[in-house]
Amino acid sequence: MQVLVRDNNVEQALKVLKKRMQREGIFREMKQRKAYEKPSERKAREHDEAVRRHRKAARKKAQYEGLIAAPKRRARPTAGRGPATGAAPSFTAR
């Protein structure tokens, strides 16, 4: 895996590298390889992962076909700009 460092911005390159490694499943594999896994446990884990993948694919297909409702999207959080309505908070002096 290769990540280019632009303008000596190592922090950004590390962020990109970690994201790619996460997407490829390298961290998960490293965690699994820390300790020995019995073949029966490995088989059970792989079966559970396959079931999870199959259910997820079936759920996505049903959502696409309109058989079940898609999850509601959450509103994007405002980046420290106050309330989502855009109005400034009102304070009363006493």
C-alpha positions in Angstrom: 0.0 0.0 0.0 1.4 3.4 -0.9 0.4 6.9 0.1 1.9 10.0 -1.3 3.0 12.8 1.0 2.1 16.2 -0.4 3.7 19.5 0.8 5.4 17.7 3.7 2.0 17.1 5.3 2.8 13.8 7.1 -0.3 14.0 9.3 -2.6 14.1 6.3 -0.8 11.2 4.7 -1.0 9.1 7.9 -4.7 9.9 8.1 -5.2 8.6 4.5 -3.1 5.5 5.2 -5.1 4.6 8.3 -8.3 5.1 6.4 -7.1 2.8 3.6 -5.9 0.2 6.1 -9.2 0.3 7.9 -11.1 -0.2 4.6 -8.9 -3.2 3.6 -9.4 -4.8 7.0 -5.8 -4.9 8.0 -6.4 -3.8 11.6 -9.0 -6.5 12.1 -6.6 -9.1 10.7 -3.8 -7.9 13.0 -6.1 -8.2 16.0 -7.1 -11.7 15.0 -3.5 -12.8 14.6 -2.4 -11.7 18.0 -3.5 -15.0 19.5 -4.0 -18.5 18.2 -7.5 -19.2 16.9 -8.6 -22.8 16.9 -9.8 -24.1 13.6 -13.3 -24.7 15.0 -13.5 -21.1 16.2 -12.2 -19.8 12.9 -14.8 -21.8 11.0 -17.6 -20.5 13.3 -16.3 -16.9 13.0 -16.2 -17.1 9.2 -19.7 -18.6 9.1 -21.0 -15.8 11.2 -19.3 -13.2 9.0 -20.8 -14.8 5.9 -24.3 -14.8 7.5 -23.8 -11.1 8.4 -22.7 -10.2 4.8 -25.7 -12.2 3.3 -28.2 -10.4 5.6 -26.7 -7.0 4.8 -26.9 -7.7 1.1 -30.5 -8.9 1.4 -31.5 -5.8 3.4 -29.9 -3.5 0.9 -31.6 -5.3 -2.0 -35.0 -5.1 -0.2 -34.4 -1.3 0.4 -33.5 -0.8 -3.2 -36.7 -2.6 -4.3 -38.8 -0.6 -1.9 -39.9 -3.6 0.2 -38.6 -2.1 3.4 -38.0 1.5 4.3 -34.5 2.8 4.1 -33.0 4.2 7.3 -33.6 7.9 7.8 -30.6 10.1 7.2 -29.3 12.1 10.0 -28.8 15.8 9.6 -25.3 16.9 9.2 -24.0 18.5 12.4 -23.1 22.1 12.3 -19.4 22.7 12.9 -19.6 24.8 16.0 -21.9 27.4 14.4 -24.5 27.4 17.1 -28.0 25.9 16.7 -28.9 24.1 13.5 -31.5 26.8 12.7 -28.9 29.4 12.2 -30.4 31.8 14.7 -28.1 33.3 17.3 -28.9 32.4 20.9 -30.8 35.1 22.8 -29.7 36.2 26.2 -31.7 38.5 28.5 -30.0 40.9 30.9 -31.5 41.2 34.3 
